[in-house]
């Protein structure tokens, strides 16, 4: 038979058109069972179409999800690769900085050692120069005294002080010769050498105190003795701090001792 709506041929026992879904009027003699079978057949066809549509939509959504997931994975992979490269670059930079720091420390130690050597050489040359200068002054003074029949007591006093200062220069040059380069302030051997030098300082102090001096040079003589006593005191405290392993106070006393030595020679030069 043909559908009354779309006019396509359908089975004779159809209740609905399988093409357009139009309900087909049954003939009066058709039974209920045949009608139910037709109805079930049509429902199955509709259900099949509905399921196919749902499956098609599900496939499309799943494809979209997979596509976005793949894109997200690619983006994350690129970002991860970039971060890994940055981490490697930072690690290399840190390694380079550590190497440069080690290199700079090595150069600093070398420069520091060179500076100490130069400082030691400068002090040695300076002491040698002062020693030669004092010897020269002493020889000049000695020659002048030999040519002058009426040598004054002031000149005798100054010459005696000059001899004491010359002995001091010889003593400190002798000590510096035997010190290590550079010498460690709390080394027992170096401390013993400083104590020997201190003993010589006290001998020179007594020698200075026992020099005959004219009454006109009383104040000058006392000032020289006071400065020399300060030298001995500072050197004694310096040695004491060496034994106590107190580097800072040791350096303070060493500086004060050097200042006292400069004051002694400067004051003596003013008397000439």
C-alpha positions, 0 to 999 in steps of 0.5 A, a space after each residue: 500500500 501507499 502512504 496517504 501523505 508522502 505516497 511512498 510504498 509501505 507494508 500493508 500492515 503499517 500503522 504509521 508511515 516509516 518515511 514521514 511518520 503519518 498515521 495510517 488508518 486501519 481497516 476495520 478487520 485488522 486485529 489489535 495484535 497486528 496494531 501493537 506490532 506495528 506500533 512497536 516497530 515504529 517506536 524501535 525505528 524512532 528510538 534507533 534514530 534518537 540513539 544515533 543522534 545522541 551517539 553522533 553528538 557524543 562523538 562530536 563533543 568527545 572529539 572537541 574535548 580530545 582536540 582541546 586536551 591535545 592543544 593544552 598538552 602541547 601548550 603545557 609542553 612548550 611552557 615546560 620546555 621554556 621553564 626547563 631552559 630557563 632553569 638550566 640557564 640560571 644554573 649555568 649563571 649561578 655556576 659562572 658566578 661561583 667560579 668568578 667569585 672563587 677567582 676574585 677571592 684568589 686574586 684578592 689573596 694574591 694582592 693582599 700577600 703582595 701588599 704585605 710584602 711591599 709594606 714590609 719592604 717599605 718599612 725595611 727601606 724606611 728603617 734603613 734610611 733613618 738608620 743611614 740618616 742618623 749615622 750621617 748626622 752622627 758622623 757630621 756631629 762627630 766631625 764637627 765636635 772634633 773640629 771644635 775645641 770648646 764643645 758645649 755640654 748641650 752638643 754632648 748630650 744630643 750626641 749621646 741621645 743620637 747614639 741611643 737612637 742609633 742603637 734603637 734603629 739597629 735593634 729594630 732592624 735586627 728584629 725585623 730581619 729575623 721576623 717571618 714574612 709575614 709574621 703571625 702576631 701570636 706565634 710563640 717564636 715571634 712573640 719571643 723575638 718581640 720580648 727580646 726586643 722589649 728587653 733591649 728597649 728597657 736597656 736603652 731607656 736606662 741608658 737614656 736616663 743615665 746620660 749627663 745633661 745640662 740644666 738648660 736641657 732638663 725639660 728636653 731630657 725629661 720629655 725624651 725619657 717620657 716618650 721612650 717610657 711610652 714606647 716601652 709601655 706600648 710594646 709590653 702591652 702589645 706583647 701581652 695581647 699577642 699572648 692573649 690572642 687578642 689581635 685587635 688590641 695588639 694592632 692598637 698597641 702596635 700603632 701607638 708604639 709606632 706613633 711614640 717612635 715617630 714622636 721621639 725622633 721628631 722631638 729629637 730633630 727639633 732639638 738639633 
